[in-house]
Amino acid sequence: MKRLSDATLAQAGAPVLTPAYDRTTLRTGVVHFGPGAFHRAHQAFYFDRMLAGRPDFGVCAVSLRTPDVRDALAPQDGLYTLAEKEADPTYRVIGSIREVLVAPEDPEAVFARLASPDVRFVTSTVTEKGYCLTTAGDLDLDHPDVRRDLQRPQAPASLPGWIVEALRRRRAAGLAPFAAISCDNLSDNGVKLRRAVLQLAEARGEADLARWIEAEAAFPCSMVDSITPATDEALRAQVDAALGLHDAWPVQRERFTQWVLEDRLGADAQAFADAGVTVARAVAPFERAKLRLLNGAHSTLAYVGLGLGYETVFEAMGDPRLARFVERMMREDVAPTLDAPELDVPAYIGQVLARFRNPAIVHRLSQIAWDGSQKLRFRLLETASEALAAGRPADRLAVGVAAWIRFVMRQSAAGVPIVDPLAPLLVETAQAAGPAVDRFLALDGVFPPALAADPRFRAAVAGAYEALANDPASALAA
């Protein structure tokens, strides 16, 4: 079978959507760090939409570690297939990535792109650990990558290192700074990236550079969302059959996709908006809605669903008791805690529920259940605290919390490893003497002390814990 490339693109099967622009006219206006599956299914998709009217939004993708993406896409001229997995899947060839560079192999090639007058945006999906932050949100000057960046600024290892040195070179050349857009699931991601960059510039002994970045460079906050399962052999076979060509590394996601960007994009804001990006005054309300509605419901589905014997979100939503419970929790308990004037909350809840019922997305509850000690605070506990402070009940919100405690207890009793940064402490707590709910609520690294001490919350969690063990239907009727 022939390989997907510019030369063979015209041979793609008729149902497959192909770029609606001439790739030979493209210019690189975006440098993206971290071209994994999510970027190729998400940001690159939006830039692909822009290119018909804005040929200056081509993407140079930069891998900070491995050559895998470059090796797969280079023979394909950067082309790859995005499968939108629904009951009626859609296949489209994305053409926005013009090249993939591997940073450790050729740092100067990366800097040449970053210092180009054509480049106006630097985006990133490097995961939270790629920012080298302390728990307080500052740059970790003891991090090995940061120490290396201070010693060898011409060959950085960290994302802040690349940005600081690139901005230094642009300033020396008399160029305006690019806008740096973090697309990682990190609250206030633009604020945190800006702080890390300024602190690194100061640590390099370049106070003038730090002041210039502080005054001139934009670090918009953003929020991204779309379930993106890993590429597997089944996807490769489906894509090859649809294309009639071989694609070495297609990607897949649900059809729903969301990108919210803080309106610090200048004259380019309209291009982003025309491509379907939500350009908003503030990103935090959207982020809070996602955490509390989508992620809070996900965690509840995961812990309750696993206890009921389900394996995936789709299966769990097939239980009418659980589906009804989650919807009531979202509409009656979570929605009143949100202040999001730019978001239609009832419609968003409807979208989330429809996504949960997508039969083409295999989203495993066991994966959602990972790292619960780190997620509960933002997904359920803050919502419960605000509900109680406003005089509203938190009984439904407590069910997900109780189900997490039961999950940890089951895993510990069965000797199954718990994927969580606090795993040893959780196992120790599970195996200690005394009422389980009391033992877990005493973990102040998980539960805010004021909430854990609230008798209403304690009673709700204890009641749900017992109901889940003896009569799950009664817990879901809360």
C-alpha positions as CSV (number, residue, x, y, z in Angstrom):
1,M,0.0,0.0,0.0
2,K,1.3,3.5,-0.9
3,R,2.3,5.8,1.9
4,L,0.3,9.0,2.6
5,S,2.2,12.1,1.4
6,D,1.8,15.2,-0.6
7,A,2.4,13.2,-3.8
8,T,-0.3,10.6,-3.0
9,L,-2.8,12.8,-1.2
10,A,-5.0,13.2,-4.2
11,Q,-5.5,9.4,-4.2
12,A,-7.2,9.4,-0.7
13,G,-10.6,7.7,-0.6
14,A,-13.6,9.9,-1.3
15,P,-15.1,9.9,2.2
16,V,-11.8,11.3,3.6
17,L,-11.6,15.1,4.1
18,T,-8.4,16.6,2.8
19,P,-6.8,20.1,3.3
20,A,-8.8,22.9,1.7
21,Y,-5.7,24.9,0.8
22,D,-2.4,24.7,-1.2
23,R,0.3,23.4,1.2
24,T,3.0,24.9,-1.0
25,T,1.9,28.4,-0.1
26,L,2.1,27.9,3.7
27,R,4.5,29.8,6.0
28,T,5.4,28.8,9.6
29,G,3.7,31.1,12.1
30,V,3.4,28.7,15.0
31,V,6.0,26.7,16.9
32,H,4.5,23.9,19.0
33,F,6.4,22.0,21.7
34,G,5.2,18.5,22.4
35,P,3.6,17.1,19.2
36,G,1.9,14.1,20.8
37,A,-1.5,12.7,20.0
38,F,-3.4,15.4,21.8
39,H,-1.7,18.3,19.9
40,R,-2.2,16.6,16.6
41,A,-5.9,15.9,17.3
42,H,-6.5,19.3,18.8
43,Q,-4.4,22.4,18.2
44,A,-3.1,21.2,14.8
45,F,-6.8,20.6,13.8
46,Y,-7.7,24.2,14.6
47,F,-4.6,25.6,12.7
48,D,-5.6,23.3,9.8
49,R,-9.0,25.1,9.8
50,M,-7.3,28.5,9.8
51,L,-5.0,27.8,6.9
52,A,-7.5,28.3,4.1
53,G,-7.7,32.0,5.0
54,R,-4.4,32.4,6.8
55,P,-1.5,30.5,5.1
56,D,0.8,32.1,7.6
57,F,-0.4,29.7,10.4
58,G,1.7,26.7,9.4
59,V,3.1,24.7,12.3
60,C,6.7,23.7,13.2
61,A,6.3,20.9,15.7
62,V,9.2,20.4,18.2
63,S,9.8,17.2,20.2
64,L,11.7,17.9,23.3
65,R,12.8,14.3,23.8
66,T,12.3,11.5,21.2
67,P,12.3,11.4,17.3
68,D,9.3,9.1,17.1
69,V,6.8,11.6,15.7
70,R,9.4,13.0,13.3
71,D,10.3,9.6,12.0
72,A,6.6,8.7,11.4
73,L,5.6,12.0,9.8
74,A,8.6,13.1,7.8
75,P,8.1,10.5,5.1
76,Q,4.5,11.7,4.9
77,D,5.5,15.4,4.5
78,G,3.9,16.0,7.9
79,L,0.5,14.7,6.9
80,Y,-1.6,12.4,9.1
81,T,-5.2,11.4,9.6
82,L,-7.5,12.5,12.3
83,A,-10.4,10.1,13.0
84,E,-13.3,11.6,14.9
85,K,-14.8,8.5,16.6
86,E,-18.6,8.6,16.8
87,A,-21.2,6.1,15.7
88,D,-20.6,7.7,12.2
89,P,-16.8,8.3,12.2
90,T,-15.2,11.0,10.1
91,Y,-11.7,10.9,8.7
92,R,-9.7,14.0,7.7
93,V,-6.1,14.5,6.7
94,I,-4.5,17.3,8.7
95,G,-1.9,19.4,6.8
96,S,-1.0,22.1,9.2
97,I,2.3,20.6,10.4
98,R,5.0,21.6,8.0
99,E,7.9,20.0,9.8
100,V,8.8,18.1,13.0
101,L,12.1,19.0,14.7
102,V,13.8,17.0,17.5
103,A,15.2,19.6,19.9
104,P,18.2,17.6,21.3
105,E,19.4,16.7,17.7
106,D,19.5,20.3,16.4
107,P,18.9,23.1,18.9
108,E,19.9,25.8,16.4
109,A,17.3,24.6,13.9
110,V,14.7,25.1,16.6
111,F,16.0,28.5,17.5
112,A,16.0,29.5,13.9
113,R,12.2,28.9,13.8
114,L,11.6,30.6,17.2
115,A,13.6,33.7,16.1
116,S,11.8,34.0,12.7
117,P,9.8,37.2,12.2
118,D,7.0,35.1,10.8
119,V,6.4,33.2,14.1
120,R,3.8,34.9,16.3
121,F,2.7,32.0,18.5
122,V,4.5,29.3,20.5
123,T,2.1,26.7,21.9
124,S,2.8,23.7,24.2
125,T,1.5,20.4,25.3
126,V,4.3,19.1,27.5
127,T,2.2,17.9,30.5
128,E,2.4,19.6,33.9
129,K,5.8,18.2,34.7
130,G,7.3,19.9,31.6
131,Y,7.0,23.3,33.3
132,C,9.4,22.3,36.1
133,L,7.3,24.0,38.9
134,T,7.4,23.6,42.6
135,T,4.1,22.8,44.4
136,A,3.8,26.5,45.1
137,G,3.8,27.2,41.4
138,D,7.3,28.7,41.1
139,L,10.1,27.6,38.9
140,D,12.0,24.7,40.6
141,L,15.6,26.0,40.4
142,D,16.8,22.6,41.7
143,H,15.1,20.7,38.9
144,P,17.8,18.9,36.7
145,D,16.4,20.4,33.5
146,V,16.5,23.9,35.0
147,R,20.0,23.5,36.3
148,R,21.1,22.4,32.9
149,D,19.4,25.4,31.3
150,L,21.3,27.7,33.5
151,Q,24.6,26.0,32.6
152,R,23.9,25.5,28.9
153,P,21.3,28.1,27.7
154,Q,22.1,27.4,24.1
155,A,20.8,23.8,24.4
156,P,17.8,24.0,26.8
157,A,16.1,21.0,28.3
158,S,12.9,22.6,29.7
159,L,10.1,24.5,28.0
160,P,10.9,27.7,30.0
161,G,14.5,27.4,28.9
162,W,13.6,27.3,25.2
163,I,11.2,30.3,25.6
164,V,13.7,32.4,27.6
165,E,16.6,31.9,25.2
166,A,14.3,32.4,22.1
167,L,13.0,35.7,23.5
168,R,16.5,36.8,24.3
169,R,17.4,36.2,20.7
170,R,14.3,38.0,19.4
171,R,15.0,41.0,21.6
172,A,18.6,41.1,20.4
173,A,17.4,41.0,16.8
174,G,14.9,43.8,17.4
175,L,11.9,41.6,16.9
176,A,8.7,41.7,18.9
177,P,8.1,38.7,21.2
178,F,5.8,35.8,20.3
179,A,2.8,35.0,22.4
180,A,3.4,31.8,24.4
181,I,0.2,29.7,24.8
182,S,0.2,26.8,27.3
183,C,-2.3,24.2,26.3
184,D,-1.7,21.9,29.2
185,N,-4.3,21.0,31.8
186,L,-2.8,23.3,34.4
187,S,-4.9,25.9,36.2
188,D,-4.0,29.5,35.2
189,N,-1.5,27.9,32.8
190,G,-0.5,31.2,31.2
191,V,0.1,32.8,34.5
192,K,2.3,29.9,35.6
193,L,4.3,29.8,32.4
194,R,4.9,33.5,32.5
195,R,6.1,33.3,36.1
196,A,8.5,30.4,35.3
197,V,9.9,32.3,32.3
198,L,10.5,35.5,34.3
199,Q,12.1,33.6,37.1
200,L,14.4,31.7,34.8
201,A,15.5,35.0,33.1
202,E,16.2,36.4,36.5
203,A,18.1,33.3,37.5
204,R,20.2,33.7,34.4
205,G,21.3,37.1,35.6
206,E,19.3,38.9,32.9
207,A,17.1,41.3,34.7
208,D,16.8,43.6,31.6
209,L,15.5,40.6,29.6
210,A,13.0,39.7,32.4
211,R,11.7,43.3,32.4
212,W,11.3,43.3,28.6
213,I,9.4,40.0,28.7
214,E,7.2,41.2,31.5
215,A,6.3,44.4,29.6
216,E,6.0,43.1,26.1
217,A,5.3,39.3,25.9
218,A,1.8,37.8,26.2
219,F,1.1,34.5,28.0
220,P,-2.6,33.9,27.4
221,C,-4.3,31.4,29.6
222,S,-6.1,28.6,27.8
223,M,-8.3,25.5,28.3
224,V,-8.5,22.5,26.1
225,D,-10.8,19.5,26.1
226,S,-11.3,16.5,23.9
227,I,-11.1,12.8,24.8
228,T,-8.1,11.4,22.8
229,P,-7.6,7.7,23.1
230,A,-4.1,6.3,22.2
231,T,-3.5,5.1,18.6
232,D,-3.7,1.4,18.3
233,E,-3.6,-1.2,15.5
234,A,-7.3,-1.2,15.1
235,L,-7.2,2.6,14.3
236,R,-4.4,2.1,11.9
237,A,-6.3,-0.6,10.0
238,Q,-9.5,1.6,9.9
239,V,-7.6,4.6,8.6
240,D,-5.7,2.7,6.0
241,A,-9.0,1.2,4.8
242,A,-10.7,4.6,4.6
243,L,-7.7,6.3,3.0
244,G,-6.6,3.6,0.6
245,L,-3.1,4.7,1.7
246,H,-0.9,3.8,4.7
247,D,-0.6,6.3,7.5
248,A,2.1,5.4,10.0
249,W,0.6,7.4,12.9
250,P,-3.0,8.5,12.7
251,V,-4.7,9.9,15.8
252,Q,-8.3,9.7,17.1
253,R,-10.6,11.7,19.3
254,E,-14.2,12.2,20.0
255,R,-15.9,14.7,17.7
256,F,-16.4,17.2,20.5
257,T,-13.4,19.5,20.9
258,Q,-13.0,22.7,22.9
259,W,-10.3,25.4,23.0
260,V,-10.8,28.4,25.1
261,L,-8.2,31.2,24.8
262,E,-7.8,34.4,26.8
263,D,-8.3,37.4,24.6
264,R,-4.7,38.5,24.4
265,L,-4.2,37.6,20.8
266,G,-4.3,41.1,19.2
267,A,-5.4,41.3,15.6
268,D,-5.2,37.5,15.3
269,A,-8.1,36.9,17.7
270,Q,-10.6,36.7,14.8
271,A,-8.7,34.0,13.0
272,F,-8.8,31.8,16.1
273,A,-12.5,32.6,16.6
274,D,-13.4,31.8,13.0
275,A,-11.7,28.4,13.4
276,G,-14.0,27.5,16.3
277,V,-11.8,28.7,19.2
278,T,-13.7,30.4,22.1
279,V,-11.8,33.7,22.6
280,A,-12.9,34.8,26.1
281,R,-12.3,37.6,28.5
282,A,-11.4,35.0,31.2
283,V,-10.6,31.3,30.9
284,A,-11.0,30.5,34.6
285,P,-14.9,30.1,34.5
286,F,-14.6,27.6,31.6
287,E,-11.9,25.8,33.4
288,R,-13.9,25.6,36.6
289,A,-16.9,24.4,34.7
290,K,-14.9,21.6,33.1
291,L,-13.3,20.5,36.3
292,R,-16.5,20.5,38.3
293,L,-19.0,19.3,35.7
294,L,-17.1,17.0,33.3
295,N,-14.2,15.9,35.6
296,G,-16.3,15.8,38.7
297,A,-18.9,13.6,37.0
298,H,-16.1,11.5,35.5
299,S,-14.7,10.7,38.9
300,T,-18.1,9.9,40.3
301,L,-18.8,7.6,37.4
302,A,-15.4,6.0,37.8
303,Y,-15.6,5.2,41.5
304,V,-19.3,4.3,41.6
305,G,-19.1,2.5,38.3
306,L,-16.2,0.3,39.2
307,G,-17.9,-0.7,42.4
308,L,-20.9,-1.8,40.3
309,G,-18.7,-3.9,38.0
310,Y,-18.6,-1.6,35.0
311,E,-15.3,-1.0,33.0
312,T,-16.0,2.0,30.8
313,V,-17.8,5.3,30.9
314,F,-20.2,4.1,28.2
315,E,-21.1,1.0,30.2
316,A,-21.6,3.0,33.4
317,M,-23.9,5.5,31.5
318,G,-25.9,2.5,30.4
319,D,-27.1,2.0,34.0
320,P,-30.1,4.3,34.2
321,R,-29.8,4.8,37.9
322,L,-26.2,6.0,37.6
323,A,-26.8,8.1,34.5
324,R,-29.8,9.8,36.2
325,F,-27.8,10.3,39.4
326,V,-24.9,12.0,37.6
327,E,-27.1,14.3,35.6
328,R,-28.9,15.4,38.8
329,M,-25.6,16.0,40.5
330,M,-24.4,18.2,37.6
331,R,-27.6,20.2,37.2
332,E,-28.7,20.6,40.8
333,D,-25.4,20.5,42.9
334,V,-22.6,21.6,40.6
335,A,-24.2,24.2,38.3
336,P,-25.3,26.5,41.1
337,T,-21.6,26.9,42.2
338,L,-20.5,28.2,38.7
339,D,-20.3,31.8,37.6
340,A,-19.6,31.6,33.9
341,P,-21.4,34.3,32.0
342,E,-19.8,33.4,28.7
343,L,-20.8,29.7,29.0
344,D,-24.3,28.3,28.4
345,V,-24.1,25.9,31.4
346,P,-27.3,23.8,30.8
347,A,-26.2,23.3,27.1
348,Y,-22.7,22.4,28.2
349,I,-24.1,19.8,30.7
350,G,-26.0,18.3,27.8
351,Q,-22.9,18.1,25.7
352,V,-21.0,16.4,28.5
353,L,-23.7,13.8,29.0
354,A,-23.8,13.1,25.2
355,R,-20.0,12.6,25.2
356,F,-20.3,10.1,28.1
357,R,-22.7,8.1,25.9
358,N,-20.5,8.0,22.9
359,P,-20.2,4.2,22.0
360,A,-17.1,4.7,19.9
361,I,-14.9,6.0,22.7
362,V,-13.5,3.4,25.1
363,H,-12.7,5.5,28.2
364,R,-11.8,3.1,31.0
365,L,-13.0,3.9,34.5
366,S,-9.8,2.4,35.9
367,Q,-7.8,5.1,34.2
368,I,-10.1,7.9,35.3
369,A,-9.7,6.5,38.9
370,W,-5.9,7.1,38.9
371,D,-4.5,9.8,41.2
372,G,-7.7,10.3,43.1
373,S,-6.0,12.0,46.1
374,Q,-4.8,14.8,43.8
375,K,-8.1,15.2,41.8
376,L,-10.8,15.0,44.4
377,R,-10.2,18.5,45.8
378,F,-10.8,20.2,42.5
379,R,-13.4,17.9,41.1
380,L,-15.7,17.3,44.1
381,L,-14.5,18.8,47.4
382,E,-14.4,22.5,46.5
383,T,-17.9,22.1,45.0
384,A,-19.1,20.4,48.2
385,S,-17.5,23.2,50.4
386,E,-19.3,25.9,48.4
387,A,-22.6,24.1,48.4
388,L,-22.5,23.7,52.2
389,A,-21.5,27.3,52.7
390,A,-24.5,28.4,50.7
391,G,-26.8,26.2,52.8
392,R,-27.3,23.6,50.1
393,P,-26.9,19.8,50.7
394,A,-23.8,18.0,49.5
395,D,-25.2,14.4,49.7
396,R,-24.8,13.6,46.0
397,L,-21.4,15.1,45.9
398,A,-20.5,12.9,48.9
399,V,-21.3,9.7,47.0
400,G,-18.3,10.1,44.7
401,V,-16.1,10.7,47.7
402,A,-17.4,7.7,49.5
403,A,-17.0,5.6,46.4
404,W,-13.3,6.7,46.2
405,I,-12.8,5.5,49.8
406,R,-14.4,2.2,49.0
407,F,-12.3,1.9,45.8
408,V,-9.1,2.4,47.9
409,M,-10.3,-0.1,50.5
410,R,-11.0,-2.7,47.8
411,Q,-7.7,-2.2,46.0
412,S,-5.8,-2.5,49.3
413,A,-7.6,-5.6,50.5
414,A,-7.0,-7.3,47.1
415,G,-3.3,-6.3,47.0
416,V,-3.8,-4.4,43.8
417,P,-1.4,-1.5,43.3
418,I,-3.0,1.9,43.6
419,V,-1.9,4.4,40.9
420,D,-1.6,7.6,43.1
421,P,1.2,9.8,44.4
422,L,0.0,9.0,47.9
423,A,-0.4,5.3,47.4
424,P,1.7,4.2,50.4
425,L,-0.2,6.5,52.7
426,L,-3.6,5.4,51.2
427,V,-2.7,1.7,51.7
428,E,-1.6,2.4,55.3
429,T,-4.9,4.3,56.0
430,A,-7.0,1.5,54.5
431,Q,-5.3,-1.1,56.6
432,A,-5.5,0.9,59.9
433,A,-8.0,0.3,62.6
434,G,-11.2,2.3,63.1
435,P,-14.1,3.5,60.9
436,A,-12.8,3.9,57.3
437,V,-14.5,7.2,56.7
438,D,-13.0,8.8,59.8
439,R,-9.5,7.5,58.9
440,F,-9.7,8.9,55.3
441,L,-11.2,12.3,56.3
442,A,-8.3,12.8,58.6
443,L,-5.9,12.9,55.6
444,D,-5.4,16.7,55.4
445,G,-3.3,16.2,52.2
446,V,-6.6,15.2,50.5
447,F,-9.4,16.8,52.5
448,P,-9.5,20.5,53.5
449,P,-9.7,20.4,57.3
450,A,-12.7,22.7,57.5
451,L,-14.7,20.4,55.1
452,A,-13.6,17.2,56.8
453,A,-14.7,18.6,60.2
454,D,-18.1,19.7,58.9
455,P,-20.6,17.3,60.5
456,R,-23.0,17.6,57.5
457,F,-20.2,16.4,55.2
458,R,-19.0,13.7,57.5
459,A,-22.6,12.4,57.9
460,A,-23.1,12.5,54.1
461,V,-19.9,10.6,53.3
462,A,-20.5,8.0,56.1
463,G,-24.1,7.4,54.9
464,A,-23.0,7.0,51.3
465,Y,-20.2,4.7,52.3
466,E,-22.6,2.3,54.0
467,A,-25.2,2.6,51.3
468,L,-22.7,1.7,48.6
469,A,-21.8,-1.4,50.5
470,N,-25.3,-2.6,51.3
471,D,-27.7,-1.0,48.9
472,P,-26.1,1.0,46.0
473,A,-29.6,1.9,44.6
474,S,-30.3,3.8,47.8
475,A,-27.0,5.8,47.5
476,L,-27.9,6.7,43.9
477,A,-31.4,7.9,45.0
478,A,-29.7,10.5,47.3
